[in-house]
Every structure is written in C-alpha cells, then in structure tokens.
Amino acid sequence: MARRVMIEPVRTCIGCRTRAETSTLLRVVAQGGEVVPDPSATLTGRGAWVHPAARCVENAVKRSAFGRALRVNAPLGTGLVLAAVLVQKNMEAQLGIPNEQAD
C-alpha cells in the first residue's frame, strides 16, 4: 500500500523573496487602504505572503511590494501588519520559542 505524503503549499515572501511553506508565512490582504494581516488565510481578496518578521515587512515597504503584489495603485498603510508581527515576536520571546526568521 502506497503511503500518501501531504505536501504543504509553498509561497514567496514579498519582503525577502525567498520561498517558504505557508505555515511559516503571514498572508496579508488590502482592505480600505490598509494592508491587513490574515493569519487564518480566509479573508476575501487577493493575498500576498510575508515572513512574520519586521525585517521582511520593512523590506516589502521599501520595495513597494505590497501595492504590486496586491495589485493596488493607491498608497497602502502597513501599520497593522508591522504591529501584528511585533506582537507575535514579543509573544514568542516571552514563551521562549525560537524565531526561525530572525530580525
């Protein structure tokens, strides 16, 4: 009997341009002029993927990658995504969880 191996989807981080499994990335969508984190990957609309690391979010902002990836021509606010990343990093540090994508 053949054993079925489940392969997790792979996406590219728009900040550092490296490929990673979706479980290690944060999906974001554009809503109302803001880039909104979508950790459950269930929000409607076009999504983009970024590592949950401040460095990757900042690189994506510098490169204007959010607008291109989400196909939005207007300026997008990124405060919600950066705040979510910093909160996650803070929680992981308090719990002693090592961060694979170090800042």
Residue, then its C-alpha position, 0 to 999 in steps of 0.5 A: m500500500a502506497r503511503r500518501v505524503m501531504i505536501e504543504p503549499v509553498r509561497t514567496c515572501i514579498g519582503c525577502r523573496t525567498r520561498a517558504e511553506t505557508s505555515t511559516l508565512l503571514r498572508v496579508v490582504a488590502q482592505g480600505g487602504e490598509v494592508v491587513p494581516d490574515p493569519s487564518a488565510t480566509l479573508t476575501g481578496r487577493g493575498a500576498w505572503v510575508h515572513p512574520a518578521a519586521r525585517c521582511v515587512e520593512n523590506a516589502v515597504k521599501r520595495s513597494a511590494f505590497g501595492r504590486a503584489l496586491r495589485v493596488n495603485a493607491p498608497l497602502g498603510t502597513g501599520l497593522v501588519l508591522a504591529a501584528v508581527l511585533v506582537q507575535k515576536n514579543m509573544e514568542a520571546q516571552l514563551g521562549i520559542p525560537n524565531e526561525q526568521a530572525d530580525 
